[in-house]
Amino acid sequence: MSIRMEIQDGIARIEIARPERKNAITSQMYDQPADALWAAAGDAQLRAC
């Protein structure tokens, strides 16, 4: 899919990477940003996301 989460120096970066469709979210992608945030919330090493 086109949702990416990158963790660097205690900061999680969630990115919608679908420039060919101007970052439009498909129905298949709809829950992925929330899932990434929940995963980040459970990581005690992260300081921000």
C-alpha positions in Angstrom: 0.0 0.0 0.0 1.0 3.6 0.0 1.0 4.3 3.7 4.4 4.3 5.2 5.6 4.7 8.8 9.3 5.5 9.4 10.8 5.8 12.9 14.0 7.9 13.3 15.4 9.4 16.5 12.3 8.7 18.5 10.0 10.3 16.0 7.4 8.4 13.9 6.6 9.8 10.5 3.5 8.5 8.8 3.3 9.3 5.1 0.7 8.9 2.5 2.8 8.3 -0.6 0.5 8.2 -3.6 1.4 11.3 -5.7 0.0 9.8 -8.9 -3.5 10.2 -7.3 -2.7 13.4 -5.3 -2.5 11.3 -2.2 -6.1 10.1 -2.4 -6.9 7.3 0.0 -8.6 4.2 -1.3 -11.0 2.1 0.7 -8.3 -0.4 1.2 -6.0 2.3 2.7 -8.6 3.9 4.9 -7.7 2.2 8.2 -4.0 2.2 7.7 -3.2 5.7 9.1 -5.1 4.9 12.3 -3.4 1.5 12.6 0.0 3.2 12.2 -0.9 5.7 15.0 -2.1 2.9 17.3 1.2 1.1 16.7 3.2 4.2 17.4 1.2 4.9 20.6 2.3 1.5 21.9 6.0 2.2 21.4 7.5 3.7 24.5 10.6 4.7 22.7 8.8 7.3 20.5 8.6 10.9 21.6 6.3 12.2 18.8 4.4 11.2 15.7 
